[in-house]
Amino acid sequence: MYKRVLFWLGNSRLFSLPMTVMSWIVVFIYALKDGGNVVNGILALIGIAFAHLATNLFDDYVDYRSLSKEDAFMENNEKSKCRYIKEDKATLNELLGVVIVYCSIAFIIGVILTFRSGFGVVLLALIGGGIVLSYAKLSSNGFSELAVGTAFGPLLFEGTYYVMCKRFSPEVFILSVAVVVFTVGLVYMNNVLDYEKDIECGKKSLCCRLNDTNLIASGLLVLYSIGYLMCFVLTFWFKNIFYCLPMITGVLVYQLYNSVKTFYADKNNIPEIKWWNFPMGNKTNIIKSGTAPFYFRLYFARNIMIWFSVFIIFAIFMQNSQA
């Protein structure tokens, strides 16, 4: 049983969860400044986490059902492409069952928070549920970044702030845009690395629509620049110079950009990893499995978001100390 739980957590892309947790920590600390309810905030994190994992698995479910008829999809045996189903380690019914369990936990948390914080939670839950159910469709048509940006930006931030403080906040909305850009960066990076395989499988991600590796790589710089622009907005909005600190991660973004260019030139290239790029999962096993060119870059994008959030959290603390 224990091993099966770990099996499903791994296939749920647990490695992406730290970004959800980091986003939550940012708004949780901000809400505490305004006297937010700690218990409600923690409950929100549990619900958000399970909704996130459900979305990841449901995307696999829809992808496999719609793409399994394609020879190119079935021949591609990368871990990012439902390998655990192709190798008969799980069935589609089992996959759907786990999705239902995840969604049920998120639903129960939502009911509890509705009684504790008000019916605004119902509206937030309906929007979130709609994104979970439609994510696979949105993703296959090039809108995965938009869906993630909505769910893990304004929805997550305003939702957590609402259950903790029982109101919405324009400041929280700006904060959410700054942070979510780096969450979207991971989704975009996954599509960047899967670009050629997605083309073969007939998917229409944003990268597939751009259909040019130079444009795709440059898209990273454009995306992250939005987050840095929001840092300037936060700096002037709160009159807090520490909101400029997250722009230090621009050095890492440029490193990631160059790494993408190298990847398109050589798919077997393993990027050089420095201490500031960690954590990278089980580095030894990843290298042995032959997926290091993919996962090292994906983890790098995730870790940039973590660094960015750490600097934002520091700015919030300094804002509190100045108040």
N, C-alpha and C positions, 0 to 999 in steps of 0.2 A: 504493500500500500504506500509506504513511504517513498519507495523508488518511483512508483507511478505518479505520485504527486510532483516529484521533482521532474519527471519526464514531461508532464504537461506544463509546468512552470517554465521549463526550458523552451518548449515549443511555443509558448505564449510570448516569447521575446522578452524575458524578464530583464535582459540587459538594458532595455529601453526605459524601465520603470524609474531608475534614479533621476531621470529628467522630470518625470511627473512629480516625484517627491521634492526635488529642488524647487520646482515652480510653486508647489504647495508651501514649502518653507518660506519662500519670499512673501507670499500674501498672508500667511499665518502670522509671521512676525509683524508685518505691517498692521494687521487687524488687532494684534495684541496692543499696539500703540494706542488704538482707539477703544480699548476696553473690551475686546472681543472675547467670546466664550471659548475656553480652551477645549472642553469636551466636544462641542459641536465641530470645532476645527479638526479634531482628530477623527471623528466619525466621517467627516467630509473626505478626508484623505483615504480612508478605507474604501468608501464608495467609489471615489474617483479611480483608485488603483484597480479595482476589479472591473470597472467599466473599460478602463484602458486595456487590460488583458483580454477582455471579451472581444473588444474591437479587433485586436491583433489576430485572434483565433478565427473570428467570423470572417475576416478578410481571407484567411487560408481556405475556409469552407467554401466561400463563393468562388474564389479563384480556381480551386480544384474542380468544382462542379462545372464551371464554364470553360475551363481551359484544358481539361483532361482529354478532350477529343482531339487536341492538337498534338501531332507527333513531336514537334519541337519542344513542347512543354514537358511531355513525358520523358523525353530523352535527356533533358536537362536535369541533372541530379544534384544540383547545388542545395545546400541546407536551407537557403532562403526561399526555395521553391517547393515547399510541402514535401520534403524528402521523407519525413517520418510516415506519411501516408503512402507514398510510392513504394516504400520498402515494407509495407504491411505491418508496421509497428503500431498502427492505430487505424480504425475505420472512420468513415465519415460520420456515422451515427455517434461514435464515441466523441468525436470532435464537437459535434453539435451539442451533445450532452454536457460537455465541459463549459461550452459557451453559455448554456442555460443556467448552470450552477453559478458561474461568474455573475451573470445578469441578475439572478435571484438575490445574491448577496448585496449587489448594488441597489436593487429595488428595496430590500428590507431597510438598508441604511437610509434610503430616501424617505421611506415612510416615517422612520423615527425622527429624522430631521424636520419633516413637515410638522409634526406635533410639537417639536421643540422650538422651531424658528418661524413657522408661518407657511402659508400656501404659495409664497413665492418659490419655494422649493419645487413645487409641482411643475411650474412653468420651466424652471431650469432643467428638471429631470426629463421633461418631454423633449426639449431641444437636444439634450445629451443623448437620449434614447434614439432619437431620429438620426443623429450622426452615427451612432454605433451600427444601426441597421442599414444605413445607406452608404457607409464608408467604402465598402468594397466596390459598389457601383460608381461612386464618385472617384475612387482611386483609378479604376480601369478607364475612366474618361478624362484623366488629367487634372482632377480636382482634389487629390489627396492632401496637398499642401494647404489648400483653403479649408478643408474639413478639420485638419489637425490644428491649424491656426485658430479656428473658431472654438474648438473643444478645449484645447489646452491653453488658450489665451483668455479672452473675455469670459468664456463660460466657467472655466476653472477658477479664475481669479475673482470674478464678481460673485460666483456661487459660494466660494469659501468665505469671502468677506460678508456675504449676505447672511449665511447661517451663523456666523460669529457675531456680527454687529446688527443684524436685522435691517440692513439698508444697503443700497448700492452706492458706488462712489466713482466720480469721473477720474480722480487721481489713480484709483486702482485700475481703471480701464487703460490709462496711459502706461502704467507699470506693466500691465499684461501684454501689451503690444511689444514693448521692449524685450521682455523675456521670451515670449512665444516665438519670436523670429528664430531664436536659437534652437528651439524644439522643432520647428518646421525644418530647420537646417538638417536635422537627422533624417527626416522623411525624404527630403530632397536628395540627400547624400545617398540614401538607399537606392533611389531611382537613378541617380547618376551611375552607380556601380552596376546596376541591373539593366542599364540602357539597352545594350545589344541583345540580351536575353529577352527583354520585354518586347523588343521589336520582332524577334522571332516568334514569340508567343501571341502576338497580335494585341498586346496591351497598348493603351494610349495615355501613358503617363505624361506629365509636363515635359520631361526630357525627350520622350518620343516625339512629342509635337514640335519641340525646338529642332530636333533632327540634325543637330550640328554639334560636334564635341566641343568646339571652341565656345559656342554660345552657352552650352550646358555648363562648362567650367566657369565661365564668366557670370552665370546666373548665381553662383555661390556668393560672389562679391556683391552683387546687387542686393541679394536677400539679406545678407548680414549688415549691409550699410543702413538698412531700415532700422535695425536694432540700435546702431550707433547714433542715428539721427534722434531716436527716442531718448537716448541718454542725454543729449543736449536739451531736449524738451524738459526732461525731469530735472536737470540741473537748474534751469531757469524757473521752472514751476515751483520747486521747493526751495530755491535759493541755496542749494547744497552742492558745492563743487565736487563732493565725493561721488556723485553720480557720473562723473567723467571717468572714474577708475576702470569701469568695465571695458572701456575702449582699448585697454592694454591687450585684450584678447585679439585685437586686430592682427597682431603678429602671428598668432596661431591660425587665424583664418587664411592669411596669405600662405602659410605653410601647407594648409589643407588644399588650397587652390593649386599650388605647385604639385602636390601629391596626386591630385586628380589628373592633371596634365600628364604626369609620368605614367599613371595607370592606363590611360588611353593609348599611350605609346607602347606600353608593355604590360599586358594583363597579369603577368607573373611577378611583377615587381613588388617586393616587400618593402614598405617605407621604413626609413630609419626612425626608431622610436627613442625619444628622449624622456627624461623623468617627468617633464611637465605634460607629456602625452598620456600618462598612465591614469587610471588602471586600464588594462587591456584584456581582462578575463584571464583564462588559463593560456598564457602565451605559448607554452611548450606544446600543448594539445592542438592549439589553433594552427601552429606551424606544421605539425605532423599531419593534420587533416588536409592541408593544402589550401585552406581558406584564408590564410593570413593577408593576402593582397586585398581581400574584400573586408574582413572583419576589423583589421587594424585601422583602416580608414574610417569605417563606420563608428568604431569606438572613439576614434579621435574626434569626430564631429560631436558625439555625445559629450565627451569630456570638455570640449570648448564651451558647451552650454553650462556645464557644471561650474567651470571657472567664472563665466559671466555672472551666474546667479550668486556665487560667493561674493563677488565684488558689489553686486546690487544689495545683498543682505548687509554688508559692511556699511554701505551708504545709508541704509535705513537706520541702522544702529547709531550712526553718527548724527543723523537727523534727529533721532530721539534725544541724544545727549545735548544737542544744541537747543532743544525746545525748552 
